[in-house]
């Protein structure tokens, strides 16, 4: 993998982690049960996406 490709992968993982964290944080502030469940599901899907991404890369993310 080239350095540029690695930077792209690290950037993509950073975005996935950030969105996962945002969803988890916002879910804790929501009162509407339907909306809360939806946002929690978004957080879970991003966690799954993050793990799949890492497993495709062989489990290493250079400090991430």
N, C-alpha and C positions, 0 to 999 in steps of 0.2 A: 504494500500500500504506500502510495506516495505521501509526502508530507502534507500536500494540499488536501488529499482525500482524508487523511487522518484529522486534519483541522475541521473538515466538513462533518465528519462523524462525531467528533467531540462537541461541535456546535449543536448538532441535531440532538444529541443526548442531553445537552444542557437545556435545550428548549423543552424536551419531554419532561425532565425532572422539574423544571420551573412550573410548567402547567399543572403537573401532578400535585405539587405543593400548593399552588394557588387554589386548585379545586378543593383540596382537603381543608385548607384554611377557611375558604368561603362556606363550605358545607357546615362547618361548625357554627357559623353565624346565622344561618338561614332558619327561619321558623316554619315556613311552609313545607310540610312533609314530602310532597311530591317533588318540589324543586330541590329539596335537600337530597332526596334519594337519587335524583338525576345527576346532581353535581358529584355526589359520592361515587356514582357509577363511572363518571368521567375520570375521576381520580384513579379508580381501580383499573380502568382500561389503559390509562397512561402508565401505571405501574407494570402492567402486563406487557405493554409495548416496550418499555424500558428493558425489562428482563429478556424479552425476545431479541431485542437489538443486541444486548450484551452477549447473549448465548451465540448469536450468529458470528460475533466478533471473536469468539473463543474465550470469553469470560474476562478479558482484560480491557480496561478503559483508561490506562495511564493516569491514575490519580483521581478519577471521577467515580 
